Amino acid sequence: MSNAFSCFWVAEAFEPYLMTQQPKEIHYTVMREEQFYQAKLDVSLQAKKIVGTVSLGKSYRLDRSAWIKRLCVHERYRRKGIASCLLNDAIQFAIDAGYSCANIVASEYTEEGRELCFKKGFELKQMYHKSILGSYITILMYELTYQIKLTEDDYSPTLDFEKAFLTQF
């Protein structure tokens, strides 16, 4: 899904049908769809699994802002650079679409995800408690923002982190 204001990315893993190792023990190469087709890899004897997702859409409450949602990587495939690549693509899309910032919300239970966002240049915008069960149960939420900077020469957006690779559908 893609239009001028939103996009959705999916990360897939190709693995042997009868895999004897756990994904945590295997080195994976992360690449874009174009690179995958150019490499002409034979995956006929491998199963394809969706292992991560992210989406970006226009904010309806903040002008020229985007929201990053559904950033998720299957727990067995974490710490392999997949979330980093997904986040890079979402931010690059926000830059190309002309957004002034990209926002993401994380709970107190997603510490690794928040740390990744901070490494990518996100800053804490606000913290708040979200009610889960009336006033009896609340969780701490973090709203993070990535400010897209403009260059002085041509006022075109710039990307403040490394380029990465990922398959986009």
Secondary structure, DSSP 8 states (H G I E B T S, - for coil): -B-SS-EEEEEEEEEESS--S-GGGS------HHHHHHHT---TTEEEEEEEEEEEEE-SSSTTEEEEEEEEE-GGG-SSSHHHHHHHHHHHHHHHTT-SEEEEEEETT-HHHHHHHHHTT-EEEEEEEEEEETTTEEEEEEEEEEE-EE-TTT--EE--S--------
